[in-house]
Amino acid sequence: MSTEWSGTQFNSVDATEIAKMCEKYQKIVTRIGKTLPENDIQKELEERVHTFSGAMPIVTSLRNQNLTEAHWEEIRLTVGPGLEINAEEFTLLSLLELDVVQYQEELVGISVRATGEFKLKAQLNDLQEIWKNVNFVVKPYKDKQDAYVLTEIDVIYQFLDEGQ
């Protein structure tokens, strides 16, 4: 197991594929535990699978495409020195050696927040595009030269409803 993952450069990690492999190994460990008598190799495999499965939420979080430089700075402050995921020599084993599992809650939270911020920005951009194309129709208010009243407000209400 470790030979498959440990040397993998972190930048080339496909979190979904590794999650599938991790699940496969968890099933194998469970089957072995039920069918074979307990032994040292089984314990070692179980420990490695458990360690790596504990790190999977972190791997997924760190591979989030919505993370910005500000998020990465927060991640670096949380984990401390050594988290150089862009370095060629930084691998999945490097990640495990940093014992990042202890920061799981914080790292997953940063990733979730990054995704939420990305979605909000996309919604804001959509709203801006909609409102760019809205023409406000006005007419003079009474006989005053510098005062106007909106007309055809049904369209405005429609856009307001859609925007909520």
Order of alpha helices (4+ residues) and beta strands (2+ residues): alpha-alpha-alpha-alpha-alpha-alpha-beta-beta-alpha
